[in-house]
Amino acid sequence: MTVPVPVTRTLDLTVAGRRVPTPCDVLGEGSEALLLPALSSISAREEMLPLARALSGSHRCLLPDWPGFGAHDRARVPLEPATFHAFLDALLAAAPGPYALGIAAGHAAGYLVAAAARHPQTFQKLVLIAPTWRGPLPTAMGEARRPWFGRIRKAVEMPVVGEALYRANISRPVIGKMMRAHVFADSAHVTPEVIADKHRITRQRGGRFGTAAFVTGGLDPVDSREAFLDLFGRDVPPVLVLRSESAPRRSGAEMDALCASGRVVARRIPGALSPHEEFSRETAAAIRAA
């Protein structure tokens, strides 16, 4: 069987008053689908390729990188929620669809749902894969320590010292440990080749800024579970939530709260925080079956 090969195009967007060249992969034939990667230290559109290939027989998939993330030179923009909302507005102006599917992984979930409310009729259906809304440090350490998170972010953003701190925390052994702990469910899937690919993403110039913002909660689209659930109102199309079975305990609890809200349809799939990458066929099957 021939493996579909993506075609890469660049959208010249303007976000927060700055030019943001946005590389996108286009793959497949059929109804339009927008696939948004998760936000993380190893975030890149390439993580969505396995799912895009699994959907390529029925959908023409568009896979963009987020500003400040990806395996390429990154435009410097204010790394804050307003920028990411504005980015999706610019993206949808340049590539308006309409889309049969809007698919978002992890932290992209809240941004996609908000964009769907701002752009009625753009999406027929939303699919949220292992959705999260709270960054790693606030999730692990609690809101009481939030004043420290800003200090940590500023330290990582500092010249010289910040780069040293960043590189110490994105070495190949650290990436492998992180992926085995909560990104992939099966440690056998965390191969040296996978780690090398993820490490390449983190080595992009300016990579520490996106990581610092995400890890400290600076890119959280909302500030509470209640605010996250409130995104799912009458103004959004039908939502399918794919709850990964091996998600970390605290992130899984937020997924369960959303699934129990009565505002979405929920299905369980294998995987941890990146099931679209690790179990792409199962993820695609769940999307087609819903």
Salt bridges, closest charged atoms under 4 A:
ASP12 OD1 - ARG19 NE 2.92
ASP25 OD2 - ARG45 NE 3.22
GLU32 OE1 - ARG60 NH1 3.24
GLU47 OE2 - HIS276 NE2 2.89
ASP65 OD2 - ARG45 NH1 2.63
ASP65 OD2 - HIS72 NE2 3.11
ASP89 OD1 - ARG118 NH2 2.92
ASP89 OD1 - HIS119 NE2 2.71
GLU143 OE1 - ARG146 NE 2.62
GLU157 OE2 - ARG153 NE 3.00
GLU163 OE2 - ARG167 NE 2.82
GLU163 OE1 - ARG208 NH1 2.93
ASP186 OD2 - HIS189 NE2 3.72
ASP220 OD1 - HIS107 NE2 2.86
ASP220 OD2 - ARG146 NH2 3.99
ASP230 OD1 - ARG263 NH1 3.80
GLU254 OE2 - ARG134 NH2 3.61
GLU254 OE1 - ARG225 NE 2.94
ASP256 OD1 - ARG243 NE 2.87
GLU277 OE2 - LYS198 NZ 2.74
GLU278 OE2 - HIS189 ND1 2.73
